Amino acid sequence: MSVTERDQLGNKEVDSLSWSIGSAELLLVTPLMDLLFKAQSVHRANFDQNTVQLSTLLNIKTGGCPEDCAYCPQSARYATGVETSELLSVDDVRTAALRAKEAGATRFCMGAAWRSPKDRDLERVAVLISAVKELGLESCVTLGMLKPAQADRLKAVGLDYYNHNLDTSPEFYGSIISTRTYQDRLDTLSAVRAAGINICCGGIIGMGESRTDRAGLLCSLANMPVPPESVPINMLVRVKGTPLEAAETIDSLEMVRTVAAARIMMPRAYVRLSAGRTEMNAEAQTLCFFAGANSIFYGEQLLTTSNPITAQDRQLFTRLGLSPAVAAH
C-alpha cells in the first residue's frame, strides 16, 4: 500500500496494516515540509500537541556486560573507562526517583548492564520497582533478555514498561552485535507482551546504517502484533574505546525524518527523543517535537552519557510553549 492510500485511512485501520520497507523508506525521503505536515497531523489526532512526557533514567548496575554491542561503553570487551559497579541500594534508588518526580518526571527508568538477569538479580530489582511505584511514578526497567517466567514476575510486582531496543534493521544488526540475535530480542519482547507489560522499544541512528536500514527498523517496530507503547529514537553517542567511536556524524535532519516516520507509522506510541540530544541544537530538537516526538529523557545523565541539563530543557519548553505531561500514556 502506498503512503497516499494510507493517508486516506483512519488510525485504527493504519494500525492494523503491515508496512513494507519500500513504503517506510518512501516516508523517509518525502520532501521535509510534506513529511512534517503529515506527521504533525497524525500527532494532533492522537495527542495534545503541546505536552511532553518526561522520563528519567538511572543506571542501577554499571559496566561489565559480556555483550559486544558496538556502540556500548558498558561492554566488558571495550576499554572505555566505565567502571563496573554493584546494584544500587533501595535507598539510593528511592532518593533518585524522588528527585526525578520533584523535577517533573512521570516515569522512572532503571537500567542494569546484564546480558540477562539471574532470578536472584530479578528479585532485587523487584524491590526497586516497588520503591519507585510507592512514589506514584510509572516504572520501567531494561535488564537484557528475559524468560517468560521472569517477565511474569516483573508484571506481578507492578512493572509498567520494559525497555528492550531492536537497535537497527534485521539486515544491519549483525554489523553491530554478534553476541545475541535479532530473534533473541523479539523473543524477549514477546515474553514481555504476553506478561501484560507495556513495551518500550526503539533503536539508534547514525551507526553507519542506510536509510533502508532505518526503514527496516521502523517496519520491525510498527509491524509487531501490537506496536510498542513507547518508541525511543536515539542518535549515536560516539564513545572513545567503542568500535563506533569514529562513526561519521549524522545530519540531525535524519533524526527529524526518523521521528516523523515513527509518528506516522505508530500513531499512538509515545515517540521519545533519547540519547544524542546533546548533539542537537534547540532548532533541531524543535523540529523533532513538531515531527511528533512527545517524550524525552529528562535529567543530566543517561546510563553513562550526558544529557541536556533540566534547566536547559525547561527553557526550551518555555520558548516553545510546551508543558510536561501530568500523566503518562
C-alpha positions as CSV (number, residue, x, y, z in Angstrom):
1,M,0.0,0.0,0.0
2,S,1.3,3.5,-0.9
3,V,1.7,6.3,1.5
4,T,-1.0,8.2,-0.4
5,E,-3.5,5.4,0.2
6,R,-2.6,5.3,3.8
7,D,-3.3,9.0,4.2
8,Q,-6.9,8.2,3.4
9,L,-7.3,5.7,6.2
10,G,-8.1,6.3,9.9
11,N,-5.6,5.5,12.6
12,K,-7.3,2.2,13.6
13,E,-7.1,0.9,10.0
14,V,-3.4,2.1,9.7
15,D,-2.5,0.3,12.9
16,S,-3.9,-3.0,11.5
17,L,-1.8,-2.8,8.3
18,S,1.7,-4.1,7.7
19,W,4.3,-1.6,6.5
20,S,6.7,-2.5,3.7
21,I,10.2,-1.4,3.8
22,G,9.5,0.4,0.5
23,S,6.6,2.4,1.9
24,A,8.6,3.3,5.1
25,E,11.6,4.4,3.0
26,L,9.3,6.5,0.9
27,L,8.3,8.3,4.0
28,L,11.9,9.0,4.9
29,V,12.6,10.6,1.5
30,T,9.4,12.6,1.3
31,P,10.0,16.4,1.0
32,L,10.6,17.5,4.5
33,M,7.7,20.1,4.6
34,D,5.2,17.4,3.4
35,L,6.6,14.9,5.8
36,L,6.3,17.3,8.8
37,F,2.8,18.3,7.8
38,K,1.7,14.6,7.7
39,A,3.4,13.7,11.0
40,Q,2.0,16.8,12.8
41,S,-1.5,15.9,11.5
42,V,-1.2,12.4,12.9
43,H,0.2,13.7,16.1
44,R,-2.6,16.1,16.7
45,A,-5.2,13.4,16.0
46,N,-3.8,11.3,18.9
47,F,-2.1,13.6,21.4
48,D,-2.2,17.0,22.9
49,Q,0.3,18.7,20.7
50,N,1.8,20.9,23.4
51,T,2.6,18.4,26.1
52,V,5.8,16.2,26.5
53,Q,6.1,13.2,28.7
54,L,9.2,13.3,30.9
55,S,11.2,10.1,31.8
56,T,14.3,9.9,34.0
57,L,16.8,7.2,33.5
58,L,19.1,5.8,36.3
59,N,21.9,3.3,35.8
60,I,21.4,0.8,38.7
61,K,24.2,-1.5,37.8
62,T,27.0,-0.3,35.6
63,G,29.5,-1.9,33.3
64,G,30.8,-5.5,32.9
65,C,28.3,-6.6,30.3
66,P,29.6,-9.6,28.2
67,E,27.8,-8.4,25.1
68,D,29.7,-6.9,22.1
69,C,27.2,-4.1,21.1
70,A,29.5,-1.8,19.1
71,Y,28.0,1.4,20.5
72,C,28.0,0.5,24.2
73,P,30.6,1.8,26.7
74,Q,29.4,-0.7,29.3
75,S,30.7,-3.7,27.3
76,A,33.4,-5.6,29.2
77,R,35.1,-6.0,25.8
78,Y,36.0,-2.4,25.3
79,A,38.3,0.0,27.2
80,T,36.0,3.0,27.7
81,G,36.8,3.9,31.3
82,V,33.4,2.8,32.6
83,E,33.9,1.1,35.9
84,T,31.8,-1.9,37.0
85,S,29.5,-1.4,39.9
86,E,27.1,-3.4,42.0
87,L,23.4,-3.0,42.0
88,L,22.3,0.2,43.7
89,S,20.6,0.1,47.1
90,V,16.9,0.7,47.6
91,D,17.7,4.0,49.4
92,D,19.8,5.3,46.6
93,V,17.1,4.4,44.0
94,R,14.3,5.9,46.1
95,T,16.3,9.2,46.5
96,A,16.9,9.4,42.8
97,A,13.3,8.6,41.9
98,L,12.0,11.2,44.4
99,R,14.4,13.8,42.9
100,A,13.1,12.9,39.4
101,K,9.5,13.2,40.5
102,E,10.1,16.6,42.1
103,A,11.7,17.8,38.8
104,G,8.5,16.8,36.9
105,A,9.2,13.3,35.6
106,T,6.3,10.9,35.5
107,R,8.2,7.8,34.6
108,F,11.4,6.4,36.3
109,C,13.5,4.1,34.2
110,M,16.2,1.8,35.6
111,G,18.9,0.1,33.5
112,A,21.3,-2.7,34.5
113,A,24.2,-3.9,32.3
114,W,23.3,-7.6,32.1
115,R,23.0,-9.9,29.2
116,S,20.1,-11.4,31.1
117,P,19.3,-11.3,34.8
118,K,19.5,-14.3,37.1
119,D,16.4,-14.9,39.1
120,R,18.1,-13.7,42.2
121,D,19.0,-10.4,40.4
122,L,15.4,-10.1,39.4
123,E,14.2,-10.3,43.0
124,R,16.5,-7.5,44.0
125,V,15.2,-5.4,41.1
126,A,11.6,-6.2,42.1
127,V,12.3,-4.4,45.4
128,L,13.5,-1.4,43.5
129,I,10.4,-1.4,41.3
130,S,8.2,-1.4,44.3
131,A,10.0,1.5,45.8
132,V,9.5,3.5,42.6
133,K,5.8,2.6,42.5
134,E,5.3,3.7,46.1
135,L,6.3,7.2,45.0
136,G,3.5,7.3,42.4
137,L,5.8,7.1,39.4
138,E,5.5,4.8,36.4
139,S,8.3,2.2,36.4
140,C,10.4,1.0,33.5
141,V,13.4,-1.3,33.5
142,T,15.9,-2.6,31.0
143,L,17.7,-5.7,32.1
144,G,18.6,-7.6,29.0
145,M,16.9,-10.8,27.8
146,L,14.1,-12.2,29.8
147,K,12.5,-15.6,30.1
148,P,8.7,-15.7,30.1
149,A,8.6,-16.6,33.9
150,Q,10.8,-13.6,34.6
151,A,8.5,-11.3,32.7
152,D,5.6,-12.7,34.7
153,R,7.5,-11.9,37.9
154,L,8.0,-8.3,36.8
155,K,4.4,-7.9,36.0
156,A,3.4,-9.3,39.4
157,V,5.5,-6.6,41.2
158,G,3.7,-3.9,39.1
159,L,6.2,-3.0,36.4
160,D,4.7,-0.7,33.8
161,Y,7.2,-0.7,31.0
162,Y,10.0,-3.0,29.8
163,N,12.7,-1.5,27.5
164,H,14.4,-3.7,25.0
165,N,15.5,-2.0,21.9
166,L,15.9,-3.6,18.5
167,D,18.7,-1.1,17.7
168,T,18.6,-1.3,13.9
169,S,17.2,-3.3,11.0
170,P,17.5,-7.1,10.9
171,E,19.8,-6.8,7.9
172,F,22.3,-4.4,9.6
173,Y,22.1,-5.9,13.0
174,G,25.0,-8.3,12.5
175,S,27.3,-5.4,11.8
176,I,26.6,-4.1,15.3
177,I,26.1,-7.1,17.6
178,S,27.2,-10.7,17.4
179,T,26.5,-12.0,20.9
180,R,22.7,-12.2,20.6
181,T,20.4,-12.5,17.6
182,Y,17.6,-10.3,16.4
183,Q,15.3,-13.2,17.2
184,D,16.6,-13.2,20.8
185,R,15.4,-9.6,21.1
186,L,12.0,-10.4,19.5
187,D,11.6,-13.4,21.9
188,T,12.1,-11.2,24.9
189,L,9.6,-8.6,23.6
190,S,7.1,-11.4,23.0
191,A,7.5,-12.6,26.6
192,V,7.1,-9.1,27.9
193,R,3.9,-8.6,25.8
194,A,2.5,-11.9,26.9
195,A,3.0,-10.9,30.6
196,G,0.9,-7.8,30.0
197,I,3.7,-5.3,30.4
198,N,3.9,-2.2,28.1
199,I,6.8,-2.3,25.7
200,C,9.4,0.4,25.2
201,C,11.4,-0.4,22.1
202,G,13.2,1.7,19.6
203,G,16.6,2.0,18.0
204,I,19.7,4.0,17.2
205,I,20.5,6.0,14.1
206,G,24.0,7.1,13.0
207,M,25.8,3.8,13.3
208,G,26.6,3.6,9.6
209,E,23.3,2.2,8.6
210,S,21.5,3.2,5.4
211,R,18.1,4.9,5.1
212,T,16.8,1.5,4.0
213,D,18.0,0.1,7.3
214,R,16.2,2.9,9.2
215,A,13.1,1.9,7.3
216,G,13.7,-1.7,8.2
217,L,13.9,-0.8,11.9
218,L,10.7,1.2,11.8
219,C,8.9,-1.6,10.0
220,S,10.1,-4.1,12.6
221,L,8.6,-1.9,15.3
222,A,5.4,-0.9,13.5
223,N,4.6,-4.4,12.3
224,M,4.7,-6.0,15.7
225,P,1.3,-7.7,16.6
226,V,0.9,-4.7,19.0
227,P,3.3,-1.8,18.3
228,P,5.4,-0.5,21.3
229,E,3.6,1.9,23.5
230,S,6.9,3.9,23.8
231,V,9.5,4.3,21.0
232,P,12.8,5.8,21.9
233,I,14.8,7.2,18.9
234,N,18.5,7.5,19.8
235,M,21.2,9.3,17.9
236,L,24.5,7.5,18.3
237,V,26.7,9.0,21.0
238,R,30.3,8.2,19.9
239,V,32.2,6.9,22.9
240,K,36.0,6.6,22.8
241,G,37.0,2.9,23.1
242,T,34.0,1.5,21.3
243,P,34.1,0.2,17.7
244,L,31.9,3.1,16.7
245,E,33.9,5.9,18.2
246,A,34.9,7.2,14.8
247,A,31.5,6.8,13.2
248,E,30.5,9.6,10.8
249,T,28.3,12.3,12.3
250,I,24.8,12.0,11.1
251,D,22.8,15.1,9.9
252,S,20.3,16.0,12.6
253,L,17.6,16.3,9.9
254,E,17.8,12.5,9.6
255,M,16.7,12.3,13.2
256,V,13.8,14.6,12.4
257,R,12.8,12.4,9.4
258,T,13.1,9.3,11.5
259,V,10.9,10.7,14.3
260,A,8.3,11.9,11.7
261,A,8.2,8.5,10.1
262,A,7.9,6.8,13.5
263,R,5.0,9.1,14.4
264,I,3.1,8.3,11.1
265,M,3.8,4.5,11.3
266,M,2.9,4.3,15.1
267,P,0.2,6.9,15.6
268,R,-0.5,6.1,19.3
269,A,3.0,5.5,20.5
270,Y,5.0,7.9,22.7
271,V,8.0,8.8,20.5
272,R,10.9,9.7,22.7
273,L,14.0,11.8,21.9
274,S,16.6,9.7,23.8
275,A,20.4,9.6,23.6
276,G,22.1,12.2,21.4
277,R,20.2,15.3,22.3
278,T,23.4,16.9,23.4
279,E,24.5,16.8,19.8
280,M,21.3,18.6,18.6
281,N,20.7,22.3,18.9
282,A,17.4,23.8,20.1
283,E,16.2,24.2,16.5
284,A,16.8,20.6,15.6
285,Q,15.0,19.4,18.8
286,T,12.1,21.8,18.0
287,L,11.7,20.2,14.6
288,C,11.7,16.8,16.3
289,F,8.8,17.9,18.6
290,F,7.0,19.3,15.5
291,A,7.6,15.9,13.8
292,G,5.7,14.1,16.6
293,A,8.2,13.5,19.4
294,N,6.4,13.8,22.7
295,S,8.7,12.3,25.2
296,I,12.3,12.9,26.4
297,F,14.7,11.6,28.9
298,Y,14.9,14.3,31.5
299,G,17.9,14.8,33.7
300,E,21.7,15.5,33.2
301,Q,22.7,11.8,32.9
302,L,21.5,8.8,30.9
303,L,23.2,5.4,31.5
304,T,26.8,6.5,31.0
305,T,26.5,9.5,28.7
306,S,25.4,13.1,29.3
307,N,22.0,14.7,28.6
308,P,20.9,18.3,28.5
309,I,20.5,19.8,31.9
310,T,17.0,20.2,33.3
311,A,17.2,24.0,33.3
312,Q,18.0,23.9,29.6
313,D,15.1,21.7,28.8
314,R,12.7,23.9,30.8
315,Q,13.9,27.0,29.0
316,L,13.3,25.3,25.6
317,F,9.8,24.2,26.7
318,T,9.0,27.8,27.8
319,R,10.2,29.1,24.4
320,L,8.1,26.6,22.6
321,G,5.0,26.7,24.8
322,L,5.3,23.1,25.7
323,S,4.2,21.7,29.1
324,P,5.3,18.5,30.9
325,A,2.5,15.8,30.8
326,V,0.9,15.4,34.2
327,A,0.0,11.7,33.5
328,A,1.8,9.2,31.3
329,H,0.1,7.5,28.3
